[in-house]
Amino acid sequence: MARFYYTTPIYYVNDKPHIGHAYTSLATDVLARWKRLEGHEVFFLTGTDEHGQKVEKAALDAGMAPQAFTDQVSRSFRVLAERMGFSNDDFIRTTEPRHVRACQALWEELVRRDEIYLGAYEGWYAVRDEAFYGPDELTERDGVKYAPSGAPVAWVKEPSYFFRLSKWQGWLLDFYRDEERFIAPASRRNEVIRFVESGLQDLSISRTSFTWGIPVPGDPAHVMYVWLDALTNYITAAGYPDTGAGRWKFWPADVHFVGKDIVRFHAIYWPAFLQAAGIAPPRRVFAHGWWTIEGQKMSKSLGNAIDPLALIEEYGLDPLRYFLLREVPFGNDGDFSRAALIGRVNGELADTLGNLANRTLSLIQRNCDGALPALAEAAEADAELLQGLERLPATVAAHLEAQEFHLALEAIMAQARGANGYITVQQPWALKKTDPARMTVVLRNLHTALRVFATVLQPFMPGTMAAMLDQLGVPQEARGLADLATPLPAGARLPPPAPLFRKIEAAA
């Protein structure tokens, strides 16, 4: 048994969650569930990032104290995780005592290694991004300067502690070269390498102009830069600074899932902080794209951010989970449209998979007295179906290892379409009169196909696939990938089938 550690970004609590937050966590959840299905030990972390000037301002605008404000918004992210069916093992908040302790311990270790010094900072700072930008990165409109993200920037001058980031430029470039899988997709890897090659300056890692943050050890007039604070969550949850027991066995993280807007922090600052402190860097940072909504950029000003909880109410949880990872290659930008969601649900889930299950199980009920037919020697006409089923788990595993969620689902759906072709050609309903023995072979092969599909789809649609496995008569203890090698006994009683997916009527 191997160990795997997967993380979402911890979500910033200046606003309520939207579909983009659900998307990142869903990918993490699917990969964690898959590894558990393979029989491995998994630690899956999500949580909320609760410090910084932006949160302090949002709390002030809401007429609340920062802690009360973060308590409220953090709860909404916890509710999202519960309603989306995420299987996270921990939910971390950066206002927790364990996290304050970890951040201050990391700071002290960096000081001990002479990686931090006191100076003064002058530069362009974007409150919205909690980030400094160089003058060559800025654009100007109507006398206002803007960061590449579109956030306005202001000139900031204050005393600051600095991390010796420039010292780690050569090491980072060597690290990227030696660890080709560290940053994905390739477009983000190339972007990060170009940025580092252009030259790194030492990084301001404390602020004195606001107080909502973790105090710097020995100098409480300073609070830690929010990104040093936030990134440390990944080792806080693993038990840092206690690196001798407990969850530390999971470190380094296998994949940090992040949005493309924060890849720089995770792929440059974070490995440099860790290496400077004598801690192994994570194995991979995967930066996914952004969703537009019906062709428009999602924004507060347009008021078009989609509440995932409302989508669950409208379309159901598992159809939403399926659509989000089926529609768009994970590293690309994508457009959320209700028409596309309805098309996937009706065409693939209801017509292809659901219809196959209902036809097969209804035929077993009517023609085999509801009992699972016996296994028999396969005929030449069965070979293509059975060989495809045998290869499918390994194919899905390879795609998930590369975070190619859409290709994993396409591989499953291709086999499901093949199984629909098989039932159409073999016509088990006609074989009952002409060749009853052959009919039972065909129905058993179709049952085998459904068992494989339901097993490999569990990480994507856990509730619906549990219902399918129930209808297939698969015991709770026999639903892992390794269990597919053990056929179910002939004669097992199957419950009457019930529809697994409802077709969605498109609005007129």
C-alpha positions, 0 to 999 in steps of 0.5 A: 500500500502506497501513501498519497497526499492531495490538496485543494488550494485553501479558499480565500474567505472574502466572498462566498463559494462559486462553481470554480471553487467546487471544480478544483475540489472536485478534481482533488476528490476524484483523484483521492477516491480513485487512489482509495479504490486502488487500495492506497492510504490517502490524505485529502486536505481542503480549507480556507485562507483567512488572513490578509488585508483583503479579508480585513477590508471585506469584514469592515465592509460587512460591519463585522470583526474579522474573526466573526466574518471569517467564521461565517464565510469559512462555514459556507466553504465547509457546507460546499464540501459536504454538499458536493460529497467531497471526501476530504480528511481534514478542513484547515483554517488559517486562524486555527492555533495549530496553523499559527504554531506551524507558521511561526515555527517555519519562520523561526527555522528560516531565520535560523538558516539566515533566509530572512532579513529586515529591510524596507519595501517600496513597490506596487501592491495589489490588495485584491491579489495580495501580491507585489508586481514589478513596473514592467508587469503593469498597465495603465488606464485613466491614470490608474495602474493595474496588475496583470490580473486586472487588479488596481495597484498602489505604491506601498512603502513600509518596513518589511522582512524579506525572504532571500528568494533571489538566492534560490533562482538557480536551484528552482531552474534546476529543479524544474529541469530535473522534475519535469512533472512538477508543474502542469500543464505545459503552458503553465510550466513554460510561464513559470520558467520564463518568469524565473529566468527573467530574474527573481528579487528578494520577497517581502514577507511581512506587513505593518500597515494592517494587523489581521494576520499571524504575528512575526515571532519576536516582532509583533508590529509585523504580520506575515505576508498572507502567501507565506501564511497560506501556503504553510497550511499544507504542512500544518495539516501534515503535522508540522513542526512535528515531523517525526510522527502522525500525518507527516508520513504523507509529506511531500504532497503528491499534487497541489491542485490550484487555479492558474492565477496562483500557480506562481505562488505555488510553483516558485515561492512555495518550493523555495520556502520549503527548500530553504527550511530543509523540507522536501518540496511537493511533487506536483502543482497542477494549475487548471483553467477558469470557467466562463459562464454562458460565454461571459467571464465570471465576475461580481460586477456582472453578477453571473457567478454560479452557486454550485448548491443551486446547480445541485438542486436543479440537476442533481449532485452526480450529474453536476460532478460528472459534467464538470470533469467531462466537459473540458480538459482540466488544464484548459479554460472552459465555458459553463452552459446549461445546454452543454450540461443537459446534453451530457446528462441526457446523451451519456448518463441517461441514454448510454449508461443508464439505458444500458443498465436498465435494459440489461437488468430488466432482461435478467429479471424477466428471463433469468428469474432475477438471478445472475447467470453463470459465467461461461466460456466466451465466444469470438463475438464477446472478445472485443467487449471483454478485452476492452473491459479488462483494459479499462481500469488501467486506462482510467488510472493512467489518465487520472495519474496525468489529471486527464479527467475528461479522457478518463471519462471518455474512455469509460463512455467509449466502452459503454457505447461499445456495450450498447452496440454489443447488446444491439447486435447480440439481441438477448431478447431474441436469443431466449427463443433461439438459443437460451444458453447463449442468452445467459452468456450475453447477459452475464457479459453485460452484467460484467460490463456494468460492474466494471463501469460502476466500479471505475465511476465511483470516484466521479459519481459515488452516490449513483454508482453505489446505487448501480452496484446495489442493483448489480448485487455487488456486496459493499466489501467487493467494490474496489478495483482489485475485486473486479478479478473475483467474479460474483457467484452465479445465482446471486439474486438481483433486486428489481432495477430502477432508473439511475438517471433522469433525463432533463427537459431543456427550457423552452 
